């Protein structure tokens, strides 16, 4: 529970009995300290980038445990799902950018705090790694709830697999709808195929619906009997506003844009149940659909819950320097860490709120934790994490966008330029920037891409499979 002291237990044992031959690798006497970073997202990437730049090679061995060999620039996933940006172009090569870092491909299933080891699973094998400093940046997964049918029938938008699948799925459903016979059964099936329900009016759901709706208007000549206006879009959120992170005025503008395009936005509403052909909402209505997109927020990686350490709202509690209290050498940053926000005023109880789980915070916290780990190894001076908000952006497709750079509210084409400029600035590799910019240029002068690749199986796009939550137990996404 939040605020409770850590439960004392001798170790977190591995979830599998198989150990790597010879036991865990360890840094021996006189050898460099070993820094192990778990997670290759924004926080882990920027932590290691700082360390490889500022630590002498002989002072530390740097290891990164991650299931993929790339950093995923997730803010552009809606553009991958709508064919605007090529999937590989938002995948930044970790090997190329982190030359000094040893990459260990796999997922950490277990952390033994007493023995100071982590157990890494890759396929059917398990490897143990010893650490002197462990930086936990495992990120987050899509939040689910105990809603019947959601794990089986909803699809997320947090990985490349999910983005590519959603794009193909939309095209497939419209292809099937276009071929339905003009009978009562055919018309009913066609209506289901032409209805998309997206849950979550934050960045993921709002950008996906807005950009997908705009994309279909550009490729509607693909079909003989179907036009973009025939597709019914329903955006559902339990919150009272769209894009609440951007403030009420920009949220209201985004809501107006969506409704002007015919999107059915239902606020203060959630999903009660789902199956393969319908979604039942908490307002009592039933929507016949074969496409349920789930973007109802995020929750910290299930690895955090297995540590037995204090958490707040499922995120690992840290001090303002990103160290984990009571465990020397343990650090955390990014979406999985509850980091006190020194840039805002304390609440009525005198406590500081936590920083929000955004890519902007993850990037900055990564650099900050890298600096503090380097200081712990005798190189540099530690600092508390304090940030200056650069603002937030949201792309609504076409020339529509909303942005708040440095507190300035922008809408329309100006916001669109700022939004795309921000993404190009933050992408951490020049090659990726050039490729993404080229994708945008080609999409503006060439016909949009409308090919269906069908490279992702339906079962691989399920939430548990795509985000690999099954290895931590069936309730992982609800924690």
JOSUL-V169654 format. One record per pair of residues at least 4 apart in sequence whose C-alpha atoms are under 7 Angstrom apart, sorted by the first residue. I is the first residue (numbers start at 0). J is the second residue. D is the distance in Angstrom with one decimal. If there is no record, write none. Layout:
I/J/D, I/J/D
This chain:
0/309/6.7, 0/310/6.6, 1/309/6.0, 1/310/5.2, 1/311/4.8, 2/309/6.5, 3/309/6.1, 4/309/6.3, 5/307/6.2, 5/308/4.7, 5/309/5.6, 6/307/5.9, 6/308/6.7, 9/113/6.2, 10/111/5.1, 10/112/5.9, 10/113/5.4, 11/109/6.7, 11/110/6.0, 11/111/4.7, 11/112/6.9, 12/109/6.9, 12/111/6.4, 13/109/5.5, 13/118/6.6, 14/109/6.9, 17/125/6.4, 18/22/6.7, 18/125/5.7, 18/126/6.2, 19/125/5.8, 19/126/4.7, 19/127/6.4, 22/127/6.7, 23/127/4.4, 23/128/5.0, 23/129/6.0, 24/127/6.8, 24/128/5.3, 24/129/5.8, 25/128/7.0, 25/129/5.1, 26/30/5.9, 26/31/6.8, 26/32/6.4, 26/33/6.3, 31/57/6.1, 31/58/5.1, 31/59/4.6, 31/60/6.1, 32/58/6.5, 32/59/4.6, 32/60/6.1, 32/131/6.0, 33/59/5.6, 33/60/4.8, 33/61/6.2, 33/130/5.3, 33/131/5.3, 33/132/6.5, 34/59/6.8, 34/60/6.1, 34/61/5.1, 34/62/6.2, 34/130/6.0, 34/131/6.1, 34/132/4.8, 34/133/5.9, 35/61/6.2, 35/62/4.8, 35/63/5.9, 35/130/6.0, 35/132/6.3, 35/133/5.0, 35/134/6.2, 36/43/6.2, 36/62/6.1, 36/63/4.8, 36/64/6.2, 36/133/5.9, 36/134/4.6, 36/135/6.1, 36/136/7.0, 37/43/6.9, 37/63/6.0, 37/64/4.9, 37/65/6.4, 37/134/6.2, 37/135/5.1, 37/136/5.5, 37/137/5.8, 38/43/5.6, 38/64/5.9, 38/65/5.0, 38/136/5.0, 38/137/4.4, 38/138/6.9, 39/43/5.1, 39/44/5.5, 39/65/5.4, 39/70/5.9, 40/44/5.9, 40/70/5.5, 40/71/6.7, 40/138/6.8, 41/45/6.1, 41/358/6.6, 41/361/5.5, 41/362/5.0, 41/365/6.9, 42/46/6.1, 42/136/6.0, 42/332/6.2, 42/333/5.3, 42/361/4.6, 42/362/5.1, 42/364/6.2, 42/365/3.9, 43/47/6.3, 43/136/5.5, 43/365/5.9, 44/48/6.1, 45/49/6.1, 45/362/6.0, 45/365/4.8, 45/366/5.2, 46/50/6.3, 46/365/4.2, 46/366/4.9, 46/368/6.0, 46/369/4.2, 47/51/6.0, 47/369/6.5, 48/52/6.3, 48/97/6.4, 49/53/6.1, 49/366/6.0, 49/369/5.5, 49/370/6.7, 50/54/5.5, 50/369/5.6, 50/373/6.5, 51/99/6.2, 54/58/6.5, 54/373/6.6, 54/378/6.9, 61/100/5.0, 61/101/6.2, 62/100/5.5, 62/101/4.7, 62/102/6.0, 63/100/6.7, 63/101/6.2, 63/102/5.1, 63/103/5.9, 64/102/6.3, 64/103/4.8, 64/104/5.8, 64/105/6.2, 64/106/6.8, 65/103/6.5, 65/104/5.2, 65/105/5.4, 65/106/6.0, 66/104/5.0, 66/105/4.4, 66/106/5.6, 67/104/6.4, 68/92/6.3, 68/93/5.6, 68/94/6.9, 69/90/5.5, 69/91/5.1, 69/92/4.6, 69/93/4.9, 70/90/5.6, 70/91/4.9, 70/92/6.5, 70/93/6.4, 71/89/6.0, 71/90/4.8, 71/91/6.4, 72/89/5.2, 72/90/6.4, 73/157/6.8, 75/79/6.6, 76/80/6.2, 76/162/6.2, 77/81/6.4, 77/206/6.4, 77/207/5.0, 78/82/6.1, 78/83/5.1, 78/84/5.5, 79/83/6.0, 79/84/4.9, 79/85/6.0, 79/86/5.6, 79/162/6.1, 79/163/6.8, 80/162/4.6, 80/163/5.7, 80/165/6.0, 80/166/4.7, 81/166/5.9, 81/210/6.8, 81/211/5.6, 81/214/6.3, 82/448/5.9, 83/438/6.6, 83/439/6.8, 83/442/6.5, 84/435/6.3, 84/438/5.6, 86/159/6.6, 88/431/5.5, 88/434/6.0, 88/435/6.1, 89/431/6.5, 91/428/6.7, 91/431/6.8, 92/96/6.4, 93/97/5.6, 94/98/5.9, 104/121/6.9, 105/119/5.8, 105/120/5.4, 105/121/4.6, 106/119/5.4, 106/120/5.3, 106/121/6.6, 107/117/6.6, 107/118/5.6, 107/119/4.4, 107/120/6.2, 108/118/5.9, 108/119/6.1, 108/120/6.6, 108/302/6.8, 109/117/5.8, 109/118/5.2, 110/116/6.1, 110/117/4.5, 110/118/6.4, 110/306/6.9, 111/115/5.5, 111/116/5.2, 111/117/6.1, 112/116/6.8, 115/129/5.8, 115/130/5.8, 116/127/6.3, 116/128/5.3, 116/129/4.2, 116/130/6.0, 117/127/5.6, 117/128/5.3, 117/129/6.5, 118/125/6.4, 118/126/5.7, 118/127/4.5, 118/128/6.6, 119/125/5.4, 119/126/5.1, 119/127/6.1, 120/124/5.9, 120/125/4.6, 120/126/6.5, 121/125/6.4, 131/328/6.3, 132/328/4.4, 132/329/5.9, 133/328/6.2, 133/329/5.0, 133/330/6.1, 134/329/6.1, 134/330/4.6, 134/331/5.4, 135/330/6.0, 135/331/4.5, 135/332/6.6, 136/331/5.9, 136/332/5.4, 136/333/5.9, 136/335/6.4, 137/300/6.0, 137/335/6.4, 138/299/6.2, 138/300/5.8, 138/333/6.2, 138/334/4.9, 138/335/5.2, 139/297/6.0, 139/298/5.3, 139/299/4.2, 139/300/4.6, 139/334/5.6, 139/335/6.1, 140/297/5.5, 140/298/5.6, 140/299/6.3, 140/300/5.9, 140/466/6.7, 140/476/6.9, 141/155/7.0, 141/294/6.7, 141/296/6.1, 141/297/4.5, 141/298/6.3, 141/476/6.9, 142/295/6.0, 142/296/5.5, 142/297/4.6, 142/298/5.3, 142/476/5.5, 142/477/6.4, 143/476/5.5, 143/477/5.5, 144/477/5.5, 146/271/6.2, 146/272/5.7, 147/272/4.9, 147/273/6.3, 148/152/6.0, 148/272/5.9, 148/273/4.6, 148/274/5.4, 149/153/5.1, 149/273/5.9, 150/462/6.4, 151/461/6.7, 152/274/6.2, 152/275/6.1, 152/291/6.9, 153/291/4.9, 153/292/5.7, 153/293/5.8, 154/161/7.0, 154/291/6.3, 154/292/5.0, 154/293/5.6, 154/460/6.6, 154/461/5.8, 154/462/6.1, 155/161/6.1, 155/292/5.8, 155/293/4.9, 155/294/6.1, 155/462/6.1, 156/161/5.3, 156/162/5.6, 156/294/6.8, 157/161/6.7, 158/162/6.4, 159/163/6.1, 160/164/6.1, 160/455/6.8, 160/460/6.4, 160/465/6.5, 161/165/6.0, 161/460/5.4, 161/465/6.7, 162/166/6.4, 163/167/6.4, 164/168/5.9, 164/455/5.7, 164/460/6.6, 165/169/6.1, 166/170/6.5, 167/171/6.0, 167/451/5.2, 167/452/6.6, 167/453/6.0, 168/172/6.1, 169/173/6.3, 170/174/6.1, 170/451/6.6, 171/175/6.1, 172/176/6.0, 172/192/5.2, 172/193/6.9, 173/177/6.0, 173/192/6.5, 173/193/6.4, 174/178/6.6, 175/179/6.5, 176/189/4.6, 176/192/5.8, 176/193/6.8, 177/222/6.5, 177/223/6.9, 177/224/5.7, 177/225/5.8, 179/185/5.2, 179/189/6.3, 180/185/5.1, 181/185/5.8, 181/186/6.2, 182/186/5.9, 183/187/6.3, 184/188/6.2, 185/189/6.0, 186/190/6.2, 187/191/6.6, 188/192/6.3, 189/193/6.2, 190/194/6.4, 191/276/6.8, 191/287/5.2, 191/288/4.2, 191/289/5.8, 192/288/6.2, 192/289/5.7, 193/229/6.9, 193/230/4.8, 193/231/6.1, 194/230/5.8, 194/231/4.6, 194/232/6.1, 194/288/5.2, 194/290/6.9, 195/231/6.2, 195/232/5.1, 195/233/6.2, 195/288/6.4, 195/290/5.1, 195/291/6.3, 196/232/6.2, 196/233/4.7, 196/234/6.0, 196/290/6.2, 196/291/5.0, 196/292/6.2, 197/204/6.0, 197/233/6.2, 197/234/4.9, 197/235/6.2, 197/291/5.9, 197/292/4.5, 197/293/6.0, 198/204/6.3, 198/234/6.0, 198/235/4.8, 198/236/5.9, 198/292/6.2, 198/293/5.1, 198/294/5.6, 198/295/5.8, 199/204/5.1, 199/235/5.9, 199/236/4.8, 199/293/6.9, 199/294/4.9, 199/295/4.3, 199/296/6.9, 200/204/5.1, 200/205/5.1, 200/234/6.7, 200/235/6.6, 200/236/5.5, 200/241/5.1, 200/242/6.1, 201/205/5.8, 201/241/6.4, 201/242/4.7, 202/206/5.7, 202/242/6.4, 202/393/6.8, 203/207/6.0, 203/294/5.7, 204/208/6.1, 204/294/5.5, 205/209/6.0, 206/210/5.8, 206/393/6.7, 206/394/6.0, 206/395/5.5, 207/211/5.8, 208/212/5.9, 209/213/6.3, 209/257/6.7, 209/395/5.0, 209/396/5.9, 210/214/6.0, 210/395/5.6, 210/396/4.3, 211/215/6.2, 212/216/6.7, 213/217/6.9, 213/396/5.8, 213/397/6.5, 214/218/6.7, 215/219/5.7, 215/227/5.4, 216/227/5.1, 217/447/7.0, 218/447/6.8, 218/449/6.7, 219/226/5.3, 219/227/5.8, 225/229/6.5, 232/262/5.1, 232/263/6.0, 233/262/6.0, 233/263/4.6, 233/264/5.9, 234/263/6.1, 234/264/4.7, 234/265/6.1, 235/264/6.1, 235/265/4.9, 235/266/5.9, 235/268/6.2, 235/269/6.3, 236/265/6.5, 236/266/5.0, 236/267/5.9, 236/268/5.5, 236/269/5.8, 237/266/5.8, 237/267/4.0, 237/268/4.6, 237/269/5.3, 238/266/6.0, 238/267/5.1, 239/266/5.3, 239/267/5.3, 240/250/6.6, 240/266/6.6, 241/250/5.1, 241/253/7.0, 241/254/6.1, 242/250/5.1, 243/247/6.5, 243/250/6.0, 245/249/6.0, 245/250/6.2, 245/391/6.6, 245/403/7.0, 246/250/6.0, 247/251/5.9, 248/252/6.3, 249/253/6.2, 249/401/6.3, 250/254/6.2, 251/255/6.2, 252/256/6.3, 253/257/6.3, 254/258/6.2, 255/259/5.9, 256/260/6.4, 257/261/6.6, 257/262/5.4, 258/262/4.9, 258/263/6.6, 268/280/6.9, 268/281/5.9, 268/282/6.3, 269/280/5.7, 269/281/5.4, 270/278/7.0, 270/279/6.0, 270/280/4.4, 270/281/5.7, 271/279/5.4, 271/280/5.1, 271/281/5.4, 272/278/6.0, 272/279/5.2, 273/277/5.8, 273/278/4.4, 273/279/6.1, 274/278/6.6, 275/289/6.0, 276/287/5.7, 276/288/5.1, 276/289/5.0, 277/285/6.8, 277/286/5.5, 277/287/4.2, 277/288/5.0, 277/289/6.8, 278/285/5.8, 278/286/5.2, 278/287/6.4, 278/288/6.9, 279/283/6.9, 279/284/6.0, 279/285/4.4, 279/286/6.4, 280/284/5.5, 280/285/6.2, 298/313/6.8, 299/303/6.9, 299/313/6.0, 299/314/5.6, 299/334/6.0, 299/335/4.5, 300/335/6.2, 301/305/6.9, 301/471/6.4, 301/475/5.4, 302/306/7.0, 303/314/6.9, 303/315/6.3, 304/313/7.0, 309/315/6.3, 309/316/5.8, 310/314/5.1, 310/315/4.5, 310/316/5.1, 311/315/6.6, 311/316/6.3, 311/337/6.3, 313/478/6.4, 314/335/5.0, 314/336/4.9, 314/337/5.1, 315/335/6.1, 315/336/4.7, 315/337/5.4, 316/323/6.6, 316/336/6.1, 316/337/4.8, 316/338/6.7, 317/321/5.2, 317/322/5.5, 317/323/4.6, 317/324/6.3, 317/331/6.8, 317/336/6.7, 317/337/6.0, 317/338/5.6, 318/322/5.5, 318/323/6.3, 318/324/6.6, 318/338/6.7, 319/338/6.3, 319/339/5.9, 319/383/5.1, 319/384/5.7, 320/382/6.1, 320/383/4.3, 320/384/5.7, 321/330/5.7, 321/331/5.8, 321/332/6.4, 321/338/6.8, 321/368/6.1, 322/329/6.0, 322/330/4.3, 322/331/6.4, 323/329/5.6, 323/330/5.3, 323/331/6.8, 331/336/5.6, 332/336/5.0, 332/361/6.6, 332/364/5.8, 332/365/6.3, 333/356/6.6, 333/360/6.6, 333/361/4.1, 333/364/6.4, 334/356/4.6, 334/357/7.0, 334/361/6.7, 337/353/5.6, 337/354/7.0, 338/353/5.2, 338/354/5.8, 339/351/5.7, 339/352/5.9, 339/353/4.5, 339/354/6.2, 340/351/6.1, 340/352/5.8, 340/353/5.1, 340/354/5.0, 340/385/7.0, 341/385/5.5, 342/385/6.1, 342/386/6.3, 344/351/6.9, 345/349/5.1, 345/350/5.2, 345/351/4.4, 345/352/6.8, 346/350/5.5, 346/351/6.2, 356/360/6.8, 357/361/6.3, 358/362/6.1, 359/363/6.4, 360/364/5.8, 361/365/5.9, 362/366/6.6, 363/367/6.2, 364/368/5.9, 364/384/6.9, 365/369/6.1, 366/370/6.2, 367/371/6.3, 367/384/6.3, 368/372/6.0, 369/373/6.2, 370/374/6.2, 370/381/6.5, 371/375/6.2, 371/381/4.7, 371/382/6.6, 372/376/6.4, 373/377/6.5, 373/378/5.2, 373/379/6.5, 374/378/4.7, 374/379/4.6, 374/380/5.2, 374/381/5.5, 388/405/6.7, 389/404/5.8, 389/405/5.0, 390/403/5.0, 390/404/4.3, 390/405/5.2, 390/406/6.2, 391/402/5.8, 391/403/5.4, 391/404/6.4, 392/401/5.9, 392/402/4.2, 392/403/6.3, 392/418/5.6, 393/400/5.7, 393/401/5.4, 393/402/6.2, 393/418/6.8, 394/399/6.7, 394/400/4.5, 394/401/6.7, 394/415/6.7, 394/418/6.7, 395/399/5.1, 395/400/4.9, 398/411/6.1, 398/412/5.1, 398/415/6.2, 399/411/4.7, 399/412/6.1, 399/415/6.3, 400/410/5.7, 400/411/5.4, 400/414/5.3, 400/415/5.0, 401/409/5.8, 401/410/4.6, 401/411/6.8, 401/414/5.4, 402/408/6.0, 402/409/5.1, 402/410/6.4, 402/414/5.3, 402/418/6.7, 403/407/5.0, 403/408/4.6, 403/409/6.1, 409/413/6.7, 409/414/5.1, 410/414/4.8, 411/415/6.3, 412/416/6.3, 413/417/6.3, 414/418/5.9, 415/419/6.2, 416/420/5.9, 417/421/6.0, 418/422/6.4, 419/423/6.3, 420/424/6.1, 421/425/6.2, 422/426/6.1, 423/432/5.5, 426/432/6.3, 428/432/6.4, 429/433/6.2, 430/434/6.3, 431/435/6.0, 432/436/6.0, 433/437/6.0, 434/438/6.2, 435/439/6.4, 436/440/6.2, 437/441/6.0, 438/442/6.1, 439/443/6.4, 440/444/6.6, 441/445/5.4, 442/446/6.6, 442/447/5.7, 455/459/6.6, 456/460/6.7, 457/461/6.9, 459/464/5.5, 459/465/5.8, 460/464/6.4, 460/465/5.2, 461/465/5.8, 462/466/5.9, 463/467/5.4, 463/468/5.0, 463/469/5.6, 464/468/6.9, 464/469/7.0, 468/475/6.1, 469/473/5.9, 471/475/6.1, 474/478/6.7
